[in-house]
């Protein structure tokens, strides 16, 4: 006996009309009749009787309806229980650049751990928004936090959380640290210690330099923000980093900011996920938390 037979029977018992039952369930009328006959054969009873142009439930049909409703209720309860168990387990794959991973996502990870202790969180550092988008499209990530300017991908949903503040930093003893402000041309006279290429805020800096026909020649490149900060503190050059990554050192006086004459476009932190991906309850809650608490 298929559970759909009981569903068909309960609808037919309420409508007392096989044609209407077929319309409601999007079945052919012959399919409704076949399912009712299958039930009658299974239990050896007549469930409906016809008087004139109308049909009525038999005594057996009335009893069957009571059982059918209970069975269907238990069936729905079972599905919900198993669905909830699956929703509260499993894995969520989150992508983000290093600065987000270290300085902004710990609160989100704590939320997931508290709300869904059986969910495994895999945090994947992604070097650029292009990489994150590719990983989302290929199913390697469930959600991603990226920094970028306004950009639209037809396959992805996105929510803008806030505009980042990126600052030029130096050691407190650097000669530009005491200037009221400096031009990009003056900045180019000193070594730059930058993150990897395609990083959103490095890209914005490079585009600002290109507009003035300035080409950075003395560039040291690191994949680690912590390494960059240590080099800048040691007086090896200047760097351009998100404020959130250097706030502690700026407050302690280990680093200083260099004000620029020319404003540089600031990237926006966005949350992305694939439009066609089924969002689990965990993902819904993570997105909601990010919008309310991070955005």
Helices and strands as residue ranges (DSSP letters): H 3-15, H 18-25, H 29-43, E 48-51, E 54-57, H 59-87, E 91-96, H 98-103, H 106-115, E 120-125, H 129-137, E 143-148, E 156-163, E 166-170, G 175-178, H 184-187, E 192-194, H 200-211, E 219-221, H 225-233, E 239-242, H 243-252, E 256-257, E 268-274, H 281-289, I 290-294
